[in-house]
Amino acid sequence: MKNLIPKSKKITRISCINTLLFLSWVILKAQGQFGKEQDEVILCPIEVQAYFPGCEKIVDKSEKHRCAESSMLEFLYCNLNYPIDALSNCIQGTVYVRFTIEKDGKLSDHQILRDIGGGCGNEALRVVKLMPDFEPATQNGRPVRSVFNLPVKFKLE
């Protein structure tokens, strides 16, 4: 049986595959994942999530989660100041902040994912940077890096 694909089309397909492989490598390199040790890559999903401090003695997972969540919300809203620009322009909504919890519990790579304006994003970021070290996430009993996306609500009453 004859080969129905002309030689020029075969070369084009091989070129496309090579281009895709190269682009994949470039993307991984740009994201900083290529060549990293396994311990440095953030795993998803993780066995045990990271927790806000203050609930270390609680054994039950659901109780610990509730305690950590309420402690974090208490910390956030005790330290959060509604920005004057947002107040004067009646801006309200939810700001999303992402940060990485390192293997030692320290927070890094803080960034605003979604801002509503009026200084709300910067205020949420300021308060997140004040947070104490977390209890790190674990995988197979070892601490691992994890990412946390935190919604911070600004609401006028």
C-alpha positions as protocol buffer text, in pm:
chain_id: "A"
residue {
  index: 1
  type: MET
  ca { x: 0 y: 0 z: 0 }
}
residue {
  index: 2
  type: LYS
  ca { x: 129 y: 342 z: -92 }
}
residue {
  index: 3
  type: ASN
  ca { x: 200 y: 607 z: 167 }
}
residue {
  index: 4
  type: LEU
  ca { x: -78 y: 860 z: 113 }
}
residue {
  index: 5
  type: ILE
  ca { x: 86 y: 1145 z: 306 }
}
residue {
  index: 6
  type: PRO
  ca { x: 331 y: 1345 z: 96 }
}
residue {
  index: 7
  type: LYS
  ca { x: 682 y: 1392 z: 238 }
}
residue {
  index: 8
  type: SER
  ca { x: 637 y: 1767 z: 283 }
}
residue {
  index: 9
  type: LYS
  ca { x: 331 y: 1709 z: 508 }
}
residue {
  index: 10
  type: LYS
  ca { x: 527 y: 1457 z: 722 }
}
residue {
  index: 11
  type: ILE
  ca { x: 800 y: 1715 z: 779 }
}
residue {
  index: 12
  type: THR
  ca { x: 537 y: 1972 z: 874 }
}
residue {
  index: 13
  type: ARG
  ca { x: 383 y: 1733 z: 1131 }
}
residue {
  index: 14
  type: ILE
  ca { x: 724 y: 1656 z: 1283 }
}
residue {
  index: 15
  type: SER
  ca { x: 798 y: 2028 z: 1297 }
}
residue {
  index: 16
  type: CYS
  ca { x: 467 y: 2091 z: 1474 }
}
residue {
  index: 17
  type: ILE
  ca { x: 538 y: 1820 z: 1732 }
}
residue {
  index: 18
  type: ASN
  ca { x: 888 y: 1955 z: 1793 }
}
residue {
  index: 19
  type: THR
  ca { x: 747 y: 2305 z: 1826 }
}
residue {
  index: 20
  type: LEU
  ca { x: 487 y: 2187 z: 2079 }
}
residue {
  index: 21
  type: LEU
  ca { x: 752 y: 2007 z: 2283 }
}
residue {
  index: 22
  type: PHE
  ca { x: 973 y: 2314 z: 2279 }
}
residue {
  index: 23
  type: LEU
  ca { x: 683 y: 2543 z: 2381 }
}
residue {
  index: 24
  type: SER
  ca { x: 594 y: 2308 z: 2667 }
}
residue {
  index: 25
  type: TRP
  ca { x: 953 y: 2325 z: 2787 }
}
residue {
  index: 26
  type: VAL
  ca { x: 950 y: 2706 z: 2760 }
}
residue {
  index: 27
  type: ILE
  ca { x: 627 y: 2730 z: 2962 }
}
residue {
  index: 28
  type: LEU
  ca { x: 760 y: 2500 z: 3235 }
}
residue {
  index: 29
  type: LYS
  ca { x: 1085 y: 2696 z: 3243 }
}
residue {
  index: 30
  type: ALA
  ca { x: 895 y: 3027 z: 3266 }
}
residue {
  index: 31
  type: GLN
  ca { x: 683 y: 2894 z: 3552 }
}
residue {
  index: 32
  type: GLY
  ca { x: 1002 y: 2788 z: 3726 }
}
residue {
  index: 33
  type: GLN
  ca { x: 898 y: 2422 z: 3751 }
}
residue {
  index: 34
  type: PHE
  ca { x: 1158 y: 2272 z: 3513 }
}
residue {
  index: 35
  type: GLY
  ca { x: 1466 y: 2153 z: 3693 }
}
residue {
  index: 36
  type: LYS
  ca { x: 1324 y: 2202 z: 4045 }
}
residue {
  index: 37
  type: GLU
  ca { x: 1366 y: 1943 z: 4312 }
}
residue {
  index: 38
  type: GLN
  ca { x: 1047 y: 1756 z: 4399 }
}
residue {
  index: 39
  type: ASP
  ca { x: 1042 y: 1920 z: 4744 }
}
residue {
  index: 40
  type: GLU
  ca { x: 1023 y: 2267 z: 4586 }
}
residue {
  index: 41
  type: VAL
  ca { x: 723 y: 2196 z: 4363 }
}
residue {
  index: 42
  type: ILE
  ca { x: 385 y: 2270 z: 4519 }
}
residue {
  index: 43
  type: LEU
  ca { x: 178 y: 1953 z: 4527 }
}
residue {
  index: 44
  type: CYS
  ca { x: -192 y: 1945 z: 4462 }
}
residue {
  index: 45
  type: PRO
  ca { x: -391 y: 1797 z: 4630 }
}
residue {
  index: 46
  type: ILE
  ca { x: -218 y: 1760 z: 4964 }
}
residue {
  index: 47
  type: GLU
  ca { x: -302 y: 1513 z: 5242 }
}
residue {
  index: 48
  type: VAL
  ca { x: -328 y: 1758 z: 5533 }
}
residue {
  index: 49
  type: GLN
  ca { x: -387 y: 2125 z: 5461 }
}
residue {
  index: 50
  type: ALA
  ca { x: -203 y: 2410 z: 5627 }
}
residue {
  index: 51
  type: TYR
  ca { x: -372 y: 2567 z: 5930 }
}
residue {
  index: 52
  type: PHE
  ca { x: -376 y: 2911 z: 6087 }
}
residue {
  index: 53
  type: PRO
  ca { x: -204 y: 2894 z: 6428 }
}
residue {
  index: 54
  type: GLY
  ca { x: -391 y: 2859 z: 6755 }
}
residue {
  index: 55
  type: CYS
  ca { x: -559 y: 2523 z: 6701 }
}
residue {
  index: 56
  type: GLU
  ca { x: -261 y: 2286 z: 6721 }
}
residue {
  index: 57
  type: LYS
  ca { x: -398 y: 2086 z: 7014 }
}
residue {
  index: 58
  type: ILE
  ca { x: -723 y: 1991 z: 6838 }
}
residue {
  index: 59
  type: VAL
  ca { x: -705 y: 1639 z: 6691 }
}
residue {
  index: 60
  type: ASP
  ca { x: -1034 y: 1613 z: 6498 }
}
residue {
  index: 61
  type: LYS
  ca { x: -984 y: 1743 z: 6141 }
}
residue {
  index: 62
  type: SER
  ca { x: -1322 y: 1914 z: 6105 }
}
residue {
  index: 63
  type: GLU
  ca { x: -1293 y: 2082 z: 6448 }
}
residue {
  index: 64
  type: LYS
  ca { x: -939 y: 2192 z: 6369 }
}
residue {
  index: 65
  type: HIS
  ca { x: -1053 y: 2333 z: 6034 }
}
residue {
  index: 66
  type: ARG
  ca { x: -1337 y: 2529 z: 6199 }
}
residue {
  index: 67
  type: CYS
  ca { x: -1109 y: 2661 z: 6472 }
}
residue {
  index: 68
  type: ALA
  ca { x: -837 y: 2767 z: 6226 }
}
residue {
  index: 69
  type: GLU
  ca { x: -1090 y: 2934 z: 5996 }
}
residue {
  index: 70
  type: SER
  ca { x: -1251 y: 3132 z: 6278 }
}
residue {
  index: 71
  type: SER
  ca { x: -909 y: 3231 z: 6420 }
}
residue {
  index: 72
  type: MET
  ca { x: -796 y: 3353 z: 6078 }
}
residue {
  index: 73
  type: LEU
  ca { x: -1118 y: 3551 z: 6022 }
}
residue {
  index: 74
  type: GLU
  ca { x: -1085 y: 3706 z: 6367 }
}
residue {
  index: 75
  type: PHE
  ca { x: -725 y: 3807 z: 6291 }
}
residue {
  index: 76
  type: LEU
  ca { x: -821 y: 3949 z: 5950 }
}
residue {
  index: 77
  type: TYR
  ca { x: -1114 y: 4158 z: 6062 }
}
residue {
  index: 78
  type: CYS
  ca { x: -941 y: 4284 z: 6378 }
}
residue {
  index: 79
  type: ASN
  ca { x: -650 y: 4415 z: 6170 }
}
residue {
  index: 80
  type: LEU
  ca { x: -833 y: 4523 z: 5854 }
}
residue {
  index: 81
  type: ASN
  ca { x: -912 y: 4892 z: 5804 }
}
residue {
  index: 82
  type: TYR
  ca { x: -1164 y: 4995 z: 5541 }
}
residue {
  index: 83
  type: PRO
  ca { x: -972 y: 5223 z: 5300 }
}
residue {
  index: 84
  type: ILE
  ca { x: -1090 y: 5587 z: 5292 }
}
residue {
  index: 85
  type: ASP
  ca { x: -1112 y: 5587 z: 4909 }
}
residue {
  index: 86
  type: ALA
  ca { x: -1334 y: 5279 z: 4919 }
}
residue {
  index: 87
  type: LEU
  ca { x: -1555 y: 5436 z: 5188 }
}
residue {
  index: 88
  type: SER
  ca { x: -1597 y: 5766 z: 5005 }
}
residue {
  index: 89
  type: ASN
  ca { x: -1679 y: 5587 z: 4675 }
}
residue {
  index: 90
  type: CYS
  ca { x: -1901 y: 5321 z: 4838 }
}
residue {
  index: 91
  type: ILE
  ca { x: -1681 y: 5040 z: 4704 }
}
residue {
  index: 92
  type: GLN
  ca { x: -1756 y: 4697 z: 4841 }
}
residue {
  index: 93
  type: GLY
  ca { x: -1693 y: 4341 z: 4731 }
}
residue {
  index: 94
  type: THR
  ca { x: -1443 y: 4061 z: 4766 }
}
residue {
  index: 95
  type: VAL
  ca { x: -1068 y: 4085 z: 4717 }
}
residue {
  index: 96
  type: TYR
  ca { x: -880 y: 3761 z: 4654 }
}
residue {
  index: 97
  type: VAL
  ca { x: -524 y: 3726 z: 4784 }
}
residue {
  index: 98
  type: ARG
  ca { x: -296 y: 3431 z: 4712 }
}
residue {
  index: 99
  type: PHE
  ca { x: 8 y: 3333 z: 4915 }
}
residue {
  index: 100
  type: THR
  ca { x: 236 y: 3034 z: 4955 }
}
residue {
  index: 101
  type: ILE
  ca { x: 281 y: 2860 z: 5286 }
}
residue {
  index: 102
  type: GLU
  ca { x: 638 y: 2730 z: 5298 }
}
residue {
  index: 103
  type: LYS
  ca { x: 751 y: 2405 z: 5462 }
}
residue {
  index: 104
  type: ASP
  ca { x: 842 y: 2597 z: 5778 }
}
residue {
  index: 105
  type: GLY
  ca { x: 500 y: 2769 z: 5791 }
}
residue {
  index: 106
  type: LYS
  ca { x: 621 y: 3112 z: 5678 }
}
residue {
  index: 107
  type: LEU
  ca { x: 415 y: 3297 z: 5418 }
}
residue {
  index: 108
  type: SER
  ca { x: 566 y: 3407 z: 5086 }
}
residue {
  index: 109
  type: ASP
  ca { x: 473 y: 3503 z: 4729 }
}
residue {
  index: 110
  type: HIS
  ca { x: 186 y: 3730 z: 4836 }
}
residue {
  index: 111
  type: GLN
  ca { x: -21 y: 3857 z: 4544 }
}
residue {
  index: 112
  type: ILE
  ca { x: -359 y: 4013 z: 4474 }
}
residue {
  index: 113
  type: LEU
  ca { x: -560 y: 3792 z: 4240 }
}
residue {
  index: 114
  type: ARG
  ca { x: -869 y: 4011 z: 4221 }
}
residue {
  index: 115
  type: ASP
  ca { x: -899 y: 4369 z: 4337 }
}
residue {
  index: 116
  type: ILE
  ca { x: -1215 y: 4580 z: 4370 }
}
residue {
  index: 117
  type: GLY
  ca { x: -1031 y: 4913 z: 4380 }
}
residue {
  index: 118
  type: GLY
  ca { x: -1029 y: 5197 z: 4629 }
}
residue {
  index: 119
  type: GLY
  ca { x: -723 y: 5057 z: 4806 }
}
residue {
  index: 120
  type: CYS
  ca { x: -904 y: 4741 z: 4921 }
}
residue {
  index: 121
  type: GLY
  ca { x: -655 y: 4506 z: 4751 }
}
residue {
  index: 122
  type: ASN
  ca { x: -357 y: 4676 z: 4910 }
}
residue {
  index: 123
  type: GLU
  ca { x: -524 y: 4673 z: 5251 }
}
residue {
  index: 124
  type: ALA
  ca { x: -603 y: 4300 z: 5225 }
}
residue {
  index: 125
  type: LEU
  ca { x: -245 y: 4232 z: 5115 }
}
residue {
  index: 126
  type: ARG
  ca { x: -110 y: 4440 z: 5406 }
}
residue {
  index: 127
  type: VAL
  ca { x: -307 y: 4238 z: 5660 }
}
residue {
  index: 128
  type: VAL
  ca { x: -215 y: 3903 z: 5501 }
}
residue {
  index: 129
  type: LYS
  ca { x: 153 y: 4002 z: 5528 }
}
residue {
  index: 130
  type: LEU
  ca { x: 96 y: 4057 z: 5904 }
}
residue {
  index: 131
  type: MET
  ca { x: -31 y: 3701 z: 5955 }
}
residue {
  index: 132
  type: PRO
  ca { x: 171 y: 3473 z: 6184 }
}
residue {
  index: 133
  type: ASP
  ca { x: 336 y: 3156 z: 6056 }
}
residue {
  index: 134
  type: PHE
  ca { x: 93 y: 2876 z: 5970 }
}
residue {
  index: 135
  type: GLU
  ca { x: 110 y: 2510 z: 6061 }
}
residue {
  index: 136
  type: PRO
  ca { x: 238 y: 2378 z: 5725 }
}
residue {
  index: 137
  type: ALA
  ca { x: 59 y: 2130 z: 5502 }
}
residue {
  index: 138
  type: THR
  ca { x: 186 y: 1773 z: 5502 }
}
residue {
  index: 139
  type: GLN
  ca { x: 220 y: 1496 z: 5245 }
}
residue {
  index: 140
  type: ASN
  ca { x: 323 y: 1148 z: 5361 }
}
residue {
  index: 141
  type: GLY
  ca { x: 394 y: 1293 z: 5707 }
}
residue {
  index: 142
  type: ARG
  ca { x: 643 y: 1549 z: 5573 }
}
residue {
  index: 143
  type: PRO
  ca { x: 582 y: 1926 z: 5558 }
}
residue {
  index: 144
  type: VAL
  ca { x: 528 y: 2056 z: 5203 }
}
residue {
  index: 145
  type: ARG
  ca { x: 470 y: 2393 z: 5039 }
}
residue {
  index: 146
  type: SER
  ca { x: 108 y: 2482 z: 4967 }
}
residue {
  index: 147
  type: VAL
  ca { x: -87 y: 2767 z: 4809 }
}
residue {
  index: 148
  type: PHE
  ca { x: -373 y: 2946 z: 4983 }
}
residue {
  index: 149
  type: ASN
  ca { x: -632 y: 3163 z: 4805 }
}
residue {
  index: 150
  type: LEU
  ca { x: -800 y: 3388 z: 5058 }
}
residue {
  index: 151
  type: PRO
  ca { x: -1119 y: 3584 z: 4991 }
}
residue {
  index: 152
  type: VAL
  ca { x: -1138 y: 3906 z: 5194 }
}
residue {
  index: 153
  type: LYS
  ca { x: -1481 y: 4073 z: 5198 }
}
residue {
  index: 154
  type: PHE
  ca { x: -1528 y: 4447 z: 5219 }
}
residue {
  index: 155
  type: LYS
  ca { x: -1888 y: 4534 z: 5300 }
}
residue {
  index: 156
  type: LEU
  ca { x: -2040 y: 4867 z: 5400 }
}
residue {
  index: 157
  type: GLU
  ca { x: -2311 y: 4856 z: 5664 }
}
